[in-house]
Amino acid sequence: MISLQPSKGHLLIAEPSIIGDVSFNRSVVLLADHSEQGSIGFIMNKPLEYFLADLVPEIEMEFKIYNGGPVEQDNLYFIHKVPDLIPNSVEISGGIYWGGDFSIVSRLIVEDKITPNEIRFFLGYSGWDSKQLNQELEANSWVIVENNYKKNIFGKSCDTFWKEKMIELGGEYVLWSNAPENPTYN
């Protein structure tokens, strides 16, 4: 049963039944855009083994890179909470912005004027065509919740984010919060 409708800024919490899906198993996705044409989001709790310096050598600071989703994984995306510093940003909601002028972002990082707490980088994004997300919601693949963290979502622990959401959802979800990631390991 779908209780909330998808909207920019909402979180998609992967149902425990999404097992074996490398991208979405135990994922928490921030919806960056949702319209009749489709939806775009970024997985907030799947850090990769890369840092920004691995992709942009002139940036030597250790900004972690996250798996944003399975679409266009050869492209770098970013969300942030400093629109006054990054021109051409688009507000998602709650003080979180998407994109902007990357050359300015690079300069701000090199000049130590922006921190990992203010920006998050992703390889790829999560995307759904016009009816796909609704079909996945009807199939009970996702639970939609408000992003009560707003721009403080950047501070959430990747290791426990999905588990915390399961506990907050309550009921049968609490049982899943302590289940092994792969039930065959039980």
C-alpha positions, -999 to +999 in steps of 0.1 A: +000+000+000+013+034-010+008+060+018+029+089+005+032+099-032+067+104-045+079+140-046+112+160-048+130+157-015+113+125-003+133+094+006+127+060-010+136+033+014+143-001-002+119-028+010+137-058+026+124-079-003+149-062-027+176-089-023+203-094-048+200-060-065+235-047-061+224-010-065+192-009-044+195-036-018+192-017+016+193+016-002+180+050+009+174+072-021+169+110-020+145+119-048+160+149-066+132+152-092+098+137-098+074+146-126+052+130-152+083+124-173+100+103-146+121+105-115+157+110-105+174+102-072+207+096-055+215+067-032+226+083+000+241+053+018+264+035-007+299+049-005+324+037-031+361+031-026+369+063-045+376+099-035+371+129-057+409+132-061+408+098-079+386+113-106+397+149-106+435+149-099+438+186-092+416+182-062+437+166-035+411+167-007+394+135+004+358+139-006+342+105-007+324+094-038+290+075-035+272+052-058+243+074-069+226+046-088+229+024-119+223+051-145+253+069-162+279+056-137+306+072-157+293+107-149+299+126-117+269+143-100+267+163-068+242+177-043+250+203-017+237+228+008+256+259-002+236+275-031+250+309-023+285+296-032+276+275-062+258+292-091+232+275-112+221+251-085+186+237-085+168+233-052+156+198-044+140+207-010+148+215+026+180+233+018+194+206-005+205+216-040+215+197-070+243+206-095+257+239-104+290+252-118+316+224-113+345+247-121+335+269-091+330+238-070+365+227-078+379+261-069+360+262-036+373+228-026+409+237-035+406+270-016+391+250+014+359+270+013+336+240+010+337+208+032+325+172+028+297+181+052+283+206+026+285+186-006+282+150-017+295+135-050+280+105-068+289+083-097+257+078-116+221+083-105+189+064-099+164+070-127+128+058-135+108+065-166+073+081-164+055+051-149+083+029-137+086+042-101+048+040-096+050+004-108+078-004-083+058+013-055+027-008-064+050-039-063+061-029-028+097-024-037+100+009-019+085+028+011+083+066+006+090+088+037+096+125+043+132+136+046+129+148+082+167+154+082+165+181+055+200+193+047+214+174+077+210+142+057+246+145+047+256+136+083+237+103+084+259+072+088+259+051+057+264+019+077+232+023+098+209+046+077+188+018+062+186+000+095+175+031+113+147+037+087+135+001+092+133+007+130+114+040+125+089+023+102+082-002+130+061-034+128+076-061+107+103-038+095+120-039+129+126-076+124+144-069+091+166-043+107+187-070+123+185-096+095+217-103+075+220-085+043+219-118+024+194-142+041+213-172+029+240-163+054+216-170+082 
